[in-house]
Amino acid sequence: MLALMDRATTLWHIPVVGRAKGRVIRRLLERHRPTRAIEIGSLLGYSAILIAGALPPRGRLTCVESNPYLAKFVKSNLEVAGLGRRVKVVGGDALRVLPLLSGRFDFVFIDAVKEDYLDYLRQLEPKLVPGAVVVADNTGVFRRDVAPYLEHVRASAGRWESREHDFGDDAMEVSILRG
């Protein structure tokens, strides 16, 4: 399914995580073995398929997508990929949805409204377990828009261990919540 999506999104110039970033995300998931993940911003479901497919058997993913049409599309793509039972797709503005979600998370993928990255993280921080991994996409292309987020995870008095992964034309910030 991801190979098909790679071809289609390249042809139509739709921004998805892609293979290089996908490899980094998959390695993080294999190393940290999270069981409760959340994705903010799903677009077509590419990263949702990647994350859900790499979670351990009992792992679950919650996707928050603001566009109701895209949320249905994501759900459909997850079903086609055979991952529908492992993923809950929630339609709505993440800043309104996140406070309503129960439970704790140990993996977060952020790829939505860039100016809201820090607000997403602040709403999620009380719900994160020590050692939680947070991946923020597009921190190279949208560096100015995500600057408050980057400042927070890089200079938070030892609360976060954070590192940028450079992909030439873009970057991802990978941050781990210390215990």
C-alpha positions as CSV (number, residue, x, y, z in Angstrom):
1,M,0.0,0.0,0.0
2,L,2.8,2.5,0.9
3,A,4.6,1.8,-2.5
4,L,1.4,2.6,-4.3
5,M,0.9,5.7,-2.2
6,D,4.6,6.7,-2.9
7,R,3.9,6.6,-6.7
8,A,0.6,8.4,-6.5
9,T,1.8,11.2,-4.2
10,T,4.9,11.7,-6.3
11,L,2.9,12.0,-9.5
12,W,0.4,14.4,-7.9
13,H,3.0,16.3,-5.7
14,I,1.2,15.5,-2.5
15,P,3.4,16.0,0.6
16,V,3.7,12.7,2.5
17,V,6.4,11.4,4.9
18,G,8.0,9.3,2.2
19,R,10.6,6.6,2.3
20,A,13.6,8.3,3.9
21,K,11.6,9.8,6.8
22,G,9.6,6.6,7.0
23,R,12.8,4.6,7.6
24,V,13.7,6.8,10.6
25,I,10.2,6.5,12.0
26,R,10.2,2.8,11.6
27,R,13.6,2.5,13.4
28,L,12.3,4.6,16.3
29,L,9.2,2.4,16.6
30,E,11.3,-0.8,16.5
31,R,13.8,0.6,19.1
32,H,11.2,2.1,21.6
33,R,8.4,-0.4,21.0
34,P,5.5,1.9,21.8
35,T,2.0,0.5,22.3
36,R,-0.1,3.6,22.3
37,A,0.6,6.1,19.5
38,I,-1.1,9.3,18.3
39,E,-0.8,11.1,15.0
40,I,-1.9,14.7,14.6
41,G,-2.6,15.4,10.9
42,S,-3.1,12.3,8.7
43,L,-3.8,13.7,5.2
44,L,-4.1,10.5,3.2
45,G,-3.0,8.0,5.8
46,Y,0.5,7.3,4.6
47,S,2.2,7.9,8.0
48,A,-0.7,6.2,9.8
49,I,-0.1,3.0,7.7
50,L,3.6,3.3,8.4
51,I,3.2,3.7,12.2
52,A,0.3,1.2,12.7
53,G,2.2,-1.4,10.6
54,A,5.3,-1.0,12.7
55,L,3.6,-1.1,16.1
56,P,3.8,-4.3,18.2
57,P,0.8,-6.7,17.9
58,R,-1.0,-5.0,20.8
59,G,-0.1,-1.5,19.7
60,R,-2.9,1.0,18.8
61,L,-2.8,4.3,17.0
62,T,-5.2,7.2,17.2
63,C,-5.2,9.6,14.2
64,V,-6.6,13.1,14.5
65,E,-7.4,14.7,11.2
66,S,-9.2,18.1,11.0
67,N,-10.7,17.6,7.5
68,P,-13.7,15.2,7.7
69,Y,-13.3,14.1,4.1
70,L,-9.7,13.2,4.6
71,A,-10.5,11.5,7.9
72,K,-12.8,9.1,5.9
73,F,-10.2,8.7,3.3
74,V,-7.6,7.8,5.9
75,K,-10.0,5.3,7.5
76,S,-10.6,3.7,4.1
77,N,-6.8,3.5,3.3
78,L,-6.2,1.8,6.7
79,E,-8.9,-0.8,6.0
80,V,-7.3,-1.5,2.5
81,A,-3.9,-1.9,4.2
82,G,-5.4,-4.4,6.7
83,L,-4.8,-2.0,9.7
84,G,-8.3,-0.7,10.3
85,R,-8.8,-2.6,13.6
86,R,-5.6,-1.2,15.1
87,V,-6.3,2.5,14.3
88,K,-9.0,4.9,15.5
89,V,-9.5,7.9,13.2
90,V,-10.9,11.0,14.9
91,G,-12.2,13.9,12.8
92,G,-11.8,17.3,14.2
93,D,-9.5,20.2,15.2
94,A,-6.7,18.6,17.2
95,L,-6.6,21.5,19.7
96,R,-10.2,20.6,20.6
97,V,-9.9,16.8,20.3
98,L,-6.7,16.3,22.3
99,P,-8.1,17.4,25.7
100,L,-10.9,14.9,25.2
101,L,-8.7,11.8,24.6
102,S,-8.2,9.5,27.6
103,G,-5.2,7.4,28.5
104,R,-1.5,7.9,28.0
105,F,0.7,7.8,24.9
106,D,4.2,6.7,24.3
107,F,4.6,7.8,20.6
108,V,3.5,11.0,18.9
109,F,3.7,12.0,15.3
110,I,2.9,15.7,14.6
111,D,2.3,16.8,11.0
112,A,-0.6,19.4,11.0
113,V,-0.8,23.2,11.4
114,K,2.8,24.1,11.8
115,E,2.1,27.2,14.0
116,D,0.2,24.9,16.5
117,Y,3.0,22.4,17.0
118,L,3.9,23.7,20.5
119,D,0.2,23.9,21.5
120,Y,-0.3,20.3,20.4
121,L,2.7,19.2,22.5
122,R,1.6,21.2,25.5
123,Q,-1.8,19.5,25.5
124,L,-0.2,16.1,25.1
125,E,2.6,16.5,27.7
126,P,0.4,15.5,30.7
127,K,-0.7,12.4,28.7
128,L,2.9,11.2,27.8
129,V,4.7,8.5,29.6
130,P,8.4,8.9,30.5
131,G,10.4,7.8,27.5
132,A,7.7,8.9,25.1
133,V,9.0,9.6,21.6
134,V,7.6,12.7,19.8
135,V,8.4,13.2,16.1
136,A,7.6,16.6,14.5
137,D,7.7,16.6,10.7
138,N,8.6,19.5,8.4
139,T,10.8,21.3,10.9
140,G,13.2,22.3,8.1
141,V,10.9,23.7,5.5
142,F,8.7,25.4,8.2
143,R,11.5,26.3,10.6
144,R,10.1,29.8,11.3
145,D,6.6,28.5,11.9
146,V,7.8,25.8,14.3
147,A,10.4,27.8,16.1
148,P,8.5,28.0,19.4
149,Y,8.1,24.2,19.4
150,L,11.8,23.7,18.6
151,E,12.8,26.1,21.4
152,H,10.6,24.2,23.8
153,V,12.0,20.7,23.1
154,R,15.6,21.9,22.8
155,A,15.8,24.2,25.8
156,S,13.5,22.8,28.4
157,A,15.9,22.3,31.3
158,G,16.6,18.6,30.6
159,R,12.9,17.6,30.3
160,W,13.4,16.7,26.6
161,E,16.3,15.0,24.7
162,S,15.9,16.3,21.2
163,R,17.6,15.9,17.9
164,E,17.1,17.1,14.4
165,H,17.1,14.6,11.5
166,D,18.1,16.4,8.3
167,F,16.8,15.2,4.9
168,G,18.4,17.8,2.7
169,D,15.2,19.6,1.6
170,D,13.5,19.2,5.0
171,A,13.9,17.9,8.6
172,M,12.2,16.1,11.4
173,E,12.7,16.8,15.1
174,V,12.8,13.7,17.3
175,S,12.3,14.3,21.0
176,I,12.3,11.9,23.9
177,L,10.6,12.8,27.2
178,R,12.9,12.2,30.1
179,G,11.5,10.4,33.2
